[in-house]
């Protein structure tokens, strides 16, 4: 499993927590940062998946 998949999954999870916290607190900036972090994590995870596929690890 590629390191990007692990890092992406962690970033996605952290972004989800940040986004949810922002919603609960009514902090739009925190919510937006969380959504952006979550999106970046999904992209990084996808990149890791492609690397795994190319290497034949999938």
HUWOVEN-V610058 format. One record per helix or strand. SS is the DSSP state (~ for helix, > for strand). FROM is the first residue (numbers start at 1). TO is the last residue. If there is no record, write none. Layout:
SS&FROM&TO + SS&FROM&TO
This chain:
~&3&25 + ~&28&55
